[in-house]
Amino acid sequence: MSTISIPFNSPYSTGNEWHYIQDAYKEGKLAADGKYTSKCQEFFEKKYGFGKVYLTHSCTHALEMAALLMDLKPEDEVIVPSYTYVSTANAFALRGCKIVFVDSLPDYPGIDPNLLPQLINDKTRAIIAVHYGGLACDMEQIMAITRKHKLFLVEDAAAAINGFYIDPNKKRQPLGTFGHFATFSFHETKNISCGEGGMLVVNDPEFISKADEVWNRGTNRKAFNAGNKNKYEWVSLGSAFAPSEINAAWLWAQLEQIETIQQNRKVIWLWLKNNLPNLLEEYEIEWMKIPSHAEHNYHLFYGLVKNFKQRDELIKILKQKGILAVFHYQGLHTSPYYLSLENPIQKLVQAEKYSDRLIRFPLFANLNTEDLSQRMQ
């Protein structure tokens, strides 16, 4: 069995993580919603112009929070790209909603806006736009559709921190500022990480008061602590969405050096772009394209091989060289759970193409490209 010398991912450490965790301990506050939670939330609100930010245990939890805030019911329909992580659909399936899958674009795994109008009916409540790999969806088209049909827009921006949308006038706008809600991940595979973590962005002020309750297990804790309520009561559905100060302290150390981390990833990404086509020339790989409306955040580097057999062979060969490359999502419209609900079998050509042919290569801030190059010879 080969030893992996170059992993697919290696979490980045700034060196200050343990210092801030110890500081949180000295403050006597390790549970949720302390000093470091506030620092992180304020950072995102100021740097990117997000609405109200709520740190969560994961992007999954952030999506579940959004589903609660929209008060979705079992008769409601939610449009979700098939080529995405299961959490994107799960959050709304947990509310009993019908999940309606939409296909990807031919040259980008993100949602195809041209297919959305035919999927909308009087039961449709929301569209979930997944910014695949930190690359922006076509937000002009998607927002025009959600406004026309008066639908909620949720940005699943799990991998998209520090990603931007470029509008037709060349104005750049941070991903996560378009939807009524946006969700992000700080899982160890993401650019900015705290092991497991996420956040919900509430851009519509109408939902902030409700979000305070949902984030606090469905209680009026925030209003009570502020002296605005004379009783601490259960007032809505909610859950323990807020992470501990340990996670927030680790995250804060990362946020302090976000520009350094991003610059490191950019250097690695550009090396991959300039060198992998030559190193893997014999495979005739179609390399990832950046949509003209996207300013990406160097989260991932991928290519499309000819078929799933070649994909598995290449992954195996790289593993023998000590390099861990991986495939990505499997279309949710073909998943055992979805089909077990007696949903009709669909043919989503592009989602199936990416499921079979997409391969992701190692990309992390301290990747040794010299070692990678030598092992690929």
Protein Blocks (a to p, Z undefined) as FASTA:
>chain_A
ZZdfbdfbdcddehlmmmmmmmmmmnopabghilklmmmmmmmmmmnopacddddfbfkl
mmmmmmmmnopafkbccdddfbdcfklmmmmmmnopacddddddfkbcbdcfklmmmmpc
fkbfbdcdddehhiacdfklmmmmmmmnopacdddfklmgoiacddfkopacdehilmmb
dcddfbfkbmbdghiacddddfblklmmmmmmmmnnopaklmmmnopacbdcdfbdcddf
bccfklmmmmmmmmmmmmmmmmmmmmmmmmmmmmmmmmmmmnopacddddfkbccehlac
cdddfblklmmmmmmmmmmnopacddddddfklgfklmmnopacdddfklmmmmmmgccd
dddfklcfklmmmmmZZ
